[in-house]
C-alpha cells in the first residue's frame, strides 16, 4: 500500500512579503509529485526528492495578503501544505504623472499576445512567463505596455461581464512586472474594433456603456496594485477609419466622440476608489497621431484629481521606412534611414522623415503638453525589418539608429517611449534579444535621453 506522511512542522508556512524559500519534509514509500495551486509558488529544487524534501520559491508579494496550497500526491494519497504570505510595503500612490513618467527608463510592448481576440497564443507567441519578464528587466526595460483584448472574453453580453479567469490571467502578468519593480500599462486594445473603429459618425450610447462596464471591472480587479500600474483608455481611436480620409478627422464632432469615451474611462476608474482614485491614467490622441493631438479641438478629460493624466501618441514615421512593404507608384520603400546610413546610389535612401523631422514632431508635443505639465507617452514605435538585396547590414543598422534617435529624442522632449515588439526581436520563451541592432539602439537612446523634468 502507498504511504505518505508530511512532517507536522511542514504542514503550514507563513512567508514574509519579500518571499523566499521553504522546504517540506515528508516520508513516503514511493515517488511523490508536488503541485502548487498558485503561480507565485514554484518548485526550486526537484533534485532533493530522493531525500523526500521538496524546496519551493515564493515570489515577492506587492498586492495583498494571500494564501496558496501545495498538493503532494502518491498513488491515491494526497497531502496538502498551506502557504500564507503577508502583503509587502508598496510604493503607494504618491507620484503624480510627471514624477511617474520620470521614473520610466525605457518601455516595451508585449505585442501580438494578450490582445489576440480569444487566445493569448493565437498569433504564434507563447504565454507570457515570469522568465520572459525577467529577461526584459535584465535587458534594461523597466516598463511594459500590455495590450489587452476584452471583448472576446465577455461571458454575458447584456452586462458585459468579463470572464473572471481572464481578469485573473491579466492580473497574473501584471504581477510578474510589478513584483519586479517594473511599471505597467494595461489598455483596451483594438479588441475587434468595437470602440476604436466606430468613432466616425457620432457618439454611441451602447459603446459608451460598454466602455464604462469593462473599465469598471478591470479597475476593480487590479485596484490593489500600486502606482506601478497605469491604465490606458483605448488604443488608436479612429485611426483605421481615417486612413480613407487621408489620415485626418474631417468632422470635429468625431473628435468630441473620442473625448466623451475617454471621459467615461476616467470617470469609471475613479469611481472604483481605492488606489484607482489617484492612479495615473493615459488617454489617446485622435488616431494617436501627433498632428491631431496638437491641432483642432482635442482636449484632455476632466479629472477629480490633479496632475494624474498623460496623453498617448504612436510614432511610425516615416511610413516608407517603418511600415511600407513594397514600392508604389508614388514612391519607393525606404531601406536606409539617417544620413550616415544612406547607401550610395540606392533608390531606397530616405528622402524625408529623418532626424530633424523626429525632433520637429516631438517639439510639438513638448510645447502643447509637456511644457504645460502633462507628460506624453509614445505607446508604440517601431520600424519593420526587411530582407533587402542591396545592403542588409546598412538596413539593419538603420533600424537600430532609428530606434536610438526616436528613443533619445522622445525622452529629451518629455515623452516616455514604449517600443512595439511582437516576438521578432526578443525570444518570448527566454527573454533574450534576437535583434541586437534594435535593442542596442533603444538602450543607447534611453541612456542618452534626459527628461526635461
C-alpha positions as a printed NumPy array, in Angstrom:
array([[  0.   ,   0.   ,   0.   ],
       [  1.053,   3.609,  -0.558],
       [  2.317,   5.619,   2.373],
       [  2.603,   9.43 ,   2.516],
       [  3.127,  11.479,   5.682],
       [  4.131,  15.156,   5.786],
       [  6.156,  16.275,   8.799],
       [  3.892,  18.167,  11.206],
       [  6.163,  21.221,  11.055],
       [  5.814,  21.354,   7.257],
       [  2.032,  21.461,   7.044],
       [  1.76 ,  25.263,   7.081],
       [  4.069,  28.196,   6.414],
       [  3.78 ,  31.939,   6.977],
       [  6.009,  33.717,   4.461],
       [  7.237,  37.317,   4.549],
       [  6.174,  39.715,   1.835],
       [  9.607,  39.722,   0.231],
       [  9.262,  35.981,  -0.489],
       [ 11.946,  33.343,  -0.047],
       [ 12.302,  29.575,   0.03 ],
       [ 10.571,  26.89 ,   2.043],
       [ 11.258,  23.164,   2.429],
       [  8.636,  20.496,   3.004],
       [  9.783,  17.279,   4.695],
       [  7.805,  14.109,   4.258],
       [  8.003,  10.349,   4.492],
       [  6.825,   8.188,   1.614],
       [  7.344,   4.751,   0.163],
       [  7.217,   5.844,  -3.469],
       [  7.776,   8.706,  -5.9  ],
       [  5.773,  11.779,  -4.871],
       [  4.65 ,  14.629,  -7.122],
       [  4.269,  18.148,  -5.721],
       [  1.984,  20.708,  -7.356],
       [  1.367,  24.29 ,  -6.104],
       [ -2.073,  25.68 ,  -6.912],
       [ -0.825,  29.266,  -7.373],
       [  1.775,  30.713,  -9.739],
       [  3.711,  32.559,  -7.052],
       [  4.995,  29.298,  -5.545],
       [  7.395,  27.371,  -7.758],
       [  9.478,  24.233,  -7.307],
       [ 13.039,  25.309,  -6.617],
       [ 14.974,  22.039,  -6.366],
       [ 13.42 ,  18.794,  -7.56 ],
       [ 16.762,  17.001,  -7.166],
       [ 16.125,  16.861,  -3.417],
       [ 13.248,  14.387,  -3.956],
       [ 15.483,  11.431,  -3.129],
       [ 15.692,  12.771,   0.431],
       [ 11.941,  13.356,   0.447],
       [ 12.494,  17.082,   0.862],
       [ 10.888,  19.49 ,  -1.587],
       [ 12.113,  23.08 ,  -1.846],
       [  9.935,  25.879,  -3.245],
       [ 10.434,  29.52 ,  -4.127],
       [  7.833,  32.073,  -3.034],
       [  7.852,  35.282,  -5.056],
       [  7.652,  38.78 ,  -3.652],
       [  4.13 ,  39.947,  -2.782],
       [  3.218,  43.556,  -3.551],
       [ -0.561,  43.318,  -3.728],
       [ -2.499,  41.826,  -0.802],
       [ -2.29 ,  39.084,   1.815],
       [ -2.619,  35.759,   0.039],
       [ -2.818,  32.022,   0.543],
       [ -1.754,  29.103,  -1.62 ],
       [ -1.53 ,  25.346,  -1.296],
       [  0.855,  22.629,  -2.434],
       [ -0.569,  19.191,  -3.145],
       [  1.647,  16.137,  -2.65 ],
       [  0.39 ,  13.045,  -4.431],
       [  1.458,   9.419,  -4.176],
       [ -0.901,   6.974,  -5.857],
       [ -4.347,   7.552,  -4.36 ],
       [ -2.98 ,   9.549,  -1.425],
       [ -2.897,  13.358,  -1.301],
       [ -1.495,  15.637,   1.377],
       [ -1.761,  19.418,   1.276],
       [  0.557,  22.124,   2.609],
       [ -0.782,  25.644,   3.192],
       [  1.347,  28.714,   2.463],
       [  0.244,  32.152,   3.652],
       [  2.094,  35.304,   2.671],
       [  1.895,  38.799,   4.074],
       [  1.477,  41.918,   1.95 ],
       [  4.653,  43.881,   1.455],
       [  5.239,  47.596,   1.515],
       [  4.426,  49.152,  -1.837],
       [  5.365,  52.433,  -3.448],
       [  1.89 ,  53.729,  -2.693],
       [  0.162,  56.231,  -4.959],
       [  2.158,  59.355,  -4.186],
       [  3.682,  60.086,  -7.607],
       [  1.903,  62.467,  -9.944],
       [  2.094,  61.945, -13.702],
       [  5.321,  63.903, -14.189],
       [  7.075,  62.145, -11.334],
       [  5.938,  58.751, -12.575],
       [  6.986,  59.472, -16.146],
       [ 10.456,  60.477, -14.976],
       [ 10.91 ,  57.04 , -13.389],
       [ 10.444,  55.132, -16.655],
       [ 13.796,  54.487, -18.301],
       [ 12.635,  52.517, -21.341],
       [  9.351,  50.789, -22.135],
       [  8.368,  47.89 , -24.367],
       [  5.137,  46.293, -25.595],
       [  4.169,  42.646, -25.275],
       [  2.624,  42.825, -28.732],
       [  0.537,  40.209, -30.559],
       [ -0.159,  38.332, -27.343],
       [ -2.618,  39.421, -24.673],
       [ -4.573,  41.473, -27.226],
       [ -5.215,  38.485, -29.516],
       [ -9.005,  38.032, -29.682],
       [ -9.922,  34.901, -27.776],
       [ -6.489,  33.446, -27.088],
       [ -3.118,  34.594, -25.796],
       [ -1.213,  32.195, -28.093],
       [ -3.453,  32.664, -31.146],
       [ -0.91 ,  34.641, -33.171],
       [  2.044,  32.334, -32.545],
       [  3.575,  33.685, -29.355],
       [  3.792,  31.598, -26.167],
       [  2.049,  32.62 , -22.978],
       [  3.819,  35.411, -21.111],
       [  6.08 ,  33.911, -18.455],
       [  7.975,  35.241, -15.486],
       [ 11.199,  34.22 , -17.264],
       [ 10.348,  36.48 , -20.2  ],
       [  9.569,  39.448, -17.937],
       [ 12.818,  38.853, -16.036],
       [ 14.616,  38.94 , -19.381],
       [ 13.097,  42.309, -20.258],
       [ 14.224,  43.707, -16.92 ],
       [ 17.746,  42.36 , -17.385],
       [ 17.835,  43.912, -20.867],
       [ 17.22 ,  47.373, -19.407],
       [ 13.473,  47.854, -19.795],
       [ 11.703,  48.95 , -16.621],
       [  8.233,  49.454, -18.099],
       [  5.89 ,  47.181, -20.04 ],
       [  2.785,  48.029, -22.051],
       [  0.358,  45.1  , -22.116],
       [ -2.124,  45.493, -24.984],
       [ -5.239,  43.56 , -23.943],
       [ -8.338,  42.102, -25.559],
       [-11.546,  42.098, -23.531],
       [-14.457,  41.839, -25.946],
       [-13.797,  38.174, -26.769],
       [-13.746,  37.358, -23.044],
       [-17.218,  38.733, -22.322],
       [-19.396,  35.939, -20.94 ],
       [-22.613,  37.952, -20.58 ],
       [-23.375,  40.319, -23.462],
       [-26.194,  42.013, -21.563],
       [-23.985,  43.129, -18.665],
       [-20.609,  42.968, -20.476],
       [-19.309,  40.667, -17.73 ],
       [-15.676,  39.643, -18.32 ],
       [-14.613,  36.036, -17.74 ],
       [-13.062,  36.023, -14.217],
       [-10.341,  33.653, -15.429],
       [ -9.178,  36.23 , -17.977],
       [ -9.156,  39.004, -15.392],
       [ -7.047,  36.727, -13.202],
       [ -4.651,  35.978, -16.047],
       [ -4.123,  39.669, -16.813],
       [ -3.529,  40.295, -13.111],
       [ -1.   ,  37.461, -13.076],
       [  1.043,  39.041, -15.872],
       [  0.801,  42.47 , -14.24 ],
       [  2.097,  40.832, -11.064],
       [  5.131,  39.428, -12.877],
       [  6.078,  43.004, -13.757],
       [  5.166,  44.895, -10.59 ],
       [  6.894,  42.375,  -8.322],
       [  9.976,  43.031, -10.487],
       [  9.723,  46.803,  -9.808],
       [  8.6  ,  47.458, -13.379],
       [  5.9  ,  49.883, -14.475],
       [  2.92 ,  48.528, -16.402],
       [  0.353,  49.97 , -18.796],
       [ -2.854,  47.959, -19.279],
       [ -5.232,  49.092, -22.006],
       [ -8.243,  48.066, -24.058],
       [ -6.518,  47.478, -27.387],
       [ -8.067,  47.129, -30.85 ],
       [-10.349,  44.479, -29.34 ],
       [-12.281,  43.764, -32.52 ],
       [-12.692,  47.473, -33.172],
       [-15.885,  47.797, -31.121],
       [-14.824,  51.265, -29.951],
       [-11.835,  52.46 , -31.924],
       [-13.259,  51.574, -35.352],
       [-16.61 ,  53.22 , -34.551],
       [-15.617,  56.837, -33.995],
       [-16.763,  58.424, -37.243],
       [-20.451,  59.18 , -37.38 ],
       [-21.044,  60.306, -33.841],
       [-21.392,  59.23 , -30.246],
       [-22.996,  55.857, -29.487],
       [-24.569,  55.267, -26.063],
       [-24.136,  51.491, -26.242],
       [-20.411,  51.828, -26.917],
       [-20.137,  54.241, -24.025],
       [-21.981,  51.852, -21.694],
       [-19.64 ,  49.039, -22.692],
       [-16.608,  51.257, -22.1  ],
       [-17.89 ,  52.022, -18.603],
       [-18.707,  48.398, -17.778],
       [-15.371,  46.997, -18.955],
       [-13.257,  49.627, -17.239],
       [-15.198,  49.266, -14.004],
       [-14.399,  45.546, -13.912],
       [-10.758,  45.954, -14.963],
       [-10.203,  48.696, -12.401],
       [-11.842,  46.737,  -9.581],
       [ -9.785,  43.618, -10.324],
       [ -6.462,  45.459, -10.469],
       [ -7.162,  48.064,  -7.775],
       [ -4.675,  46.659,  -5.251],
       [ -1.651,  47.345,  -7.468],
       [  0.225,  50.49 ,  -6.532],
       [  1.389,  53.335,  -8.749],
       [  3.486,  50.943, -10.846],
       [  0.275,  50.196, -12.758],
       [ -1.257,  52.701, -15.195],
       [ -4.447,  52.336, -17.23 ],
       [ -4.863,  53.472, -20.861],
       [ -8.442,  54.007, -22.025],
       [ -8.171,  52.6  , -25.545],
       [ -5.579,  52.221, -28.315],
       [ -5.855,  54.124, -31.62 ],
       [ -9.333,  55.698, -31.682],
       [-10.412,  56.427, -35.233],
       [ -7.041,  55.593, -36.779],
       [ -8.278,  52.823, -39.087],
       [-11.359,  54.768, -40.121],
       [ -9.45 ,  57.906, -41.086],
       [ -6.978,  56.159, -43.402],
       [ -9.646,  56.587, -46.089],
       [ -9.798,  60.325, -45.426],
       [ -6.088,  60.997, -45.739],
       [ -5.354,  60.3  , -42.046],
       [ -7.312,  63.304, -40.88 ],
       [-10.529,  63.849, -38.964],
       [-12.838,  65.864, -41.214],
       [-15.622,  66.399, -38.665],
       [-14.803,  67.944, -35.253],
       [-17.749,  66.015, -33.81 ],
       [-15.766,  62.791, -34.279],
       [-13.043,  64.152, -32.023],
       [-15.68 ,  65.098, -29.461],
       [-16.855,  61.486, -29.604],
       [-13.37 ,  60.285, -28.66 ],
       [-13.292,  62.773, -25.809],
       [-16.651,  61.52 , -24.491],
       [-15.468,  57.906, -24.424],
       [-12.247,  58.978, -22.699],
       [-14.211,  60.923, -20.101],
       [-16.23 ,  57.784, -19.405],
       [-12.989,  55.826, -18.938],
       [-11.627,  58.33 , -16.414],
       [-14.909,  58.556, -14.516],
       [-15.354,  54.763, -14.396],
       [-11.864,  54.16 , -12.994],
       [-12.103,  56.957, -10.423],
       [-15.498,  55.677,  -9.229],
       [-13.931,  52.377,  -8.117],
       [-11.999,  54.223,  -5.387],
       [ -9.032,  52.798,  -3.519],
       [ -5.763,  53.117,  -5.411],
       [ -7.738,  53.941,  -8.544],
       [ -8.875,  57.228,  -7.027],
       [ -5.408,  58.645,  -7.749],
       [ -3.946,  56.191, -10.265],
       [ -2.238,  57.789, -13.27 ],
       [ -4.358,  57.344, -16.389],
       [ -3.496,  57.639, -20.076],
       [ -5.798,  58.934, -22.802],
       [ -5.206,  58.649, -26.527],
       [ -4.996,  61.487, -29.03 ],
       [ -7.304,  61.094, -32.06 ],
       [ -5.769,  58.345, -34.176],
       [ -2.791,  58.587, -31.765],
       [ -1.306,  60.998, -34.312],
       [  0.815,  63.905, -33.195],
       [ -0.755,  66.427, -35.559],
       [ -4.237,  65.532, -34.299],
       [ -3.003,  65.743, -30.709],
       [ -1.83 ,  69.32 , -31.106],
       [ -4.335,  70.647, -33.621],
       [ -8.079,  71.06 , -33.637],
       [-10.351,  70.749, -30.634],
       [ -8.891,  67.739, -28.83 ],
       [ -8.526,  68.241, -25.069],
       [ -7.946,  66.016, -22.064],
       [-10.88 ,  64.79 , -19.946],
       [-11.862,  66.455, -16.695],
       [-10.435,  64.672, -13.667],
       [-11.317,  64.877,  -9.998],
       [ -7.643,  64.63 ,  -9.064],
       [ -4.983,  66.969, -10.406],
       [ -1.901,  66.052, -12.431],
       [ -2.66 ,  62.344, -12.887],
       [ -3.272,  62.235, -16.648],
       [ -0.926,  61.508, -19.564],
       [ -1.64 ,  61.658, -23.291],
       [ -0.601,  58.957, -25.758],
       [  0.544,  59.106, -29.365],
       [  2.175,  56.489, -31.602],
       [  5.098,  57.004, -33.944],
       [  5.653,  55.085, -37.181],
       [  7.279,  57.801, -39.284],
       [  8.335,  57.988, -41.989],
       [  5.777,  55.479, -43.26 ],
       [  8.074,  54.407, -46.117],
       [ 10.713,  53.245, -43.624],
       [  8.546,  51.962, -40.774],
       [  5.563,  50.263, -42.406],
       [  5.648,  50.317, -46.22 ],
       [  6.094,  46.806, -47.616],
       [  6.788,  47.41 , -51.314],
       [  7.407,  50.184, -53.799],
       [  4.378,  52.094, -55.048],
       [  3.739,  54.376, -57.996],
       [  4.001,  57.392, -55.717],
       [  7.299,  56.433, -54.091],
       [  9.941,  53.916, -53.052],
       [ 10.262,  51.974, -49.819],
       [ 12.981,  53.445, -47.585],
       [ 15.549,  50.815, -46.643],
       [ 18.142,  53.219, -45.267],
       [ 17.429,  55.941, -42.704],
       [ 19.782,  58.51 , -41.227],
       [ 22.366,  60.494, -43.156],
       [ 25.269,  58.295, -42.083],
       [ 23.44 ,  55.138, -43.128],
       [ 22.49 ,  56.017, -46.697],
       [ 23.849,  53.704, -49.389],
       [ 25.464,  55.49 , -52.283],
       [ 23.467,  55.194, -55.484],
       [ 20.483,  53.45 , -53.886],
       [ 16.911,  54.376, -54.795],
       [ 15.873,  53.364, -51.279],
       [ 17.547,  56.026, -49.152],
       [ 15.134,  58.032, -47.01 ],
       [ 14.297,  61.386, -48.577],
       [ 12.12 ,  62.657, -45.721],
       [ 11.213,  61.979, -42.124],
       [ 14.767,  61.804, -40.804],
       [ 16.366,  63.2  , -37.635],
       [ 15.183,  66.792, -37.899],
       [ 11.618,  65.655, -38.553],
       [ 11.608,  63.452, -35.446],
       [ 12.717,  66.415, -33.373],
       [ 10.175,  68.69 , -35.047],
       [  7.264,  66.392, -34.253],
       [  8.324,  65.845, -30.676],
       [  8.749,  69.572, -30.142],
       [  5.051,  69.95 , -30.93 ],
       [  4.115,  67.523, -28.139],
       [  6.504,  69.169, -25.715],
       [  5.08 ,  72.639, -26.352],
       [  1.438,  71.527, -26.326],
       [  1.539,  69.145, -23.359],
       [  4.859,  68.625, -21.549],
       [  5.563,  72.322, -21.039],
       [  2.063,  72.615, -19.559],
       [  2.657,  69.835, -17.042],
       [  1.185,  66.883, -18.967],
       [  3.58 ,  64.023, -19.763],
       [  3.27 ,  62.198, -23.07 ],
       [  3.891,  58.568, -23.907],
       [  4.684,  57.045, -27.265],
       [  2.67 ,  53.891, -26.725],
       [  4.114,  52.304, -29.869],
       [  7.062,  52.915, -32.173],
       [  8.996,  50.545, -34.409],
       [ 10.385,  50.111, -37.909],
       [  9.837,  46.831, -39.73 ],
       [ 12.73 ,  44.632, -40.756],
       [ 13.091,  43.761, -44.422],
       [ 15.349,  41.352, -46.244],
       [ 16.91 ,  43.677, -48.81 ],
       [ 19.003,  42.715, -51.857],
       [ 21.397,  45.669, -51.773],
       [ 22.984,  46.055, -48.343],
       [ 21.32 ,  44.19 , -45.477],
       [ 23.841,  45.401, -42.924],
       [ 23.111,  49.051, -43.705],
       [ 19.372,  48.394, -43.407],
       [ 19.756,  46.642, -40.056],
       [ 21.964,  49.429, -38.745],
       [ 19.455,  51.998, -39.994],
       [ 16.729,  50.348, -37.935],
       [ 18.95 ,  50.376, -34.884],
       [ 19.761,  54.03 , -35.419],
       [ 16.095,  54.976, -35.986],
       [ 15.189,  53.368, -32.66 ],
       [ 18.089,  55.143, -30.975],
       [ 17.043,  58.543, -32.285],
       [ 13.342,  58.123, -31.544],
       [ 14.014,  56.855, -28.012],
       [ 16.532,  59.598, -27.219],
       [ 14.536,  62.467, -28.65 ],
       [ 11.333,  61.229, -27.035],
       [ 12.927,  61.398, -23.599],
       [ 14.6  ,  64.728, -24.373],
       [ 11.14 ,  66.142, -25.092],
       [  9.388,  64.662, -22.046],
       [  7.868,  61.715, -23.916],
       [  8.002,  58.221, -22.405],
       [  8.989,  55.635, -25.071],
       [  7.352,  52.185, -25.4  ],
       [  8.811,  50.168, -28.294],
       [  6.391,  47.912, -30.215],
       [  7.695,  44.316, -30.163],
       [  5.841,  41.204, -31.373],
       [  8.315,  38.373, -30.788],
       [ 10.666,  39.079, -33.696],
       [ 13.307,  40.944, -31.703],
       [ 13.183,  39.191, -28.327],
       [ 12.771,  35.467, -27.717],
       [  9.442,  35.151, -25.92 ],
       [ 10.482,  31.973, -24.092],
       [ 13.924,  33.004, -22.841],
       [ 13.625,  36.793, -22.719],
       [ 16.875,  37.137, -24.684],
       [ 17.311,  39.654, -27.508],
       [ 17.414,  38.189, -31.023],
       [ 17.824,  41.52 , -32.844],
       [ 20.73 ,  43.319, -31.231],
       [ 20.572,  46.268, -33.632],
       [ 17.14 ,  47.304, -32.407],
       [ 17.573,  46.551, -28.711],
       [ 21.032,  48.133, -28.551],
       [ 19.671,  51.199, -30.345],
       [ 16.823,  51.56 , -27.87 ],
       [ 19.12 ,  51.222, -24.884],
       [ 21.648,  53.684, -26.265],
       [ 18.858,  56.183, -26.896],
       [ 17.377,  55.592, -23.449],
       [ 20.751,  56.223, -21.831],
       [ 21.451,  59.374, -23.826],
       [ 17.972,  60.866, -23.494],
       [ 17.119,  63.042, -20.492],
       [ 13.618,  64.04 , -19.48 ],
       [ 13.115,  67.8  , -19.072],
       [ 11.596,  67.291, -15.63 ]])
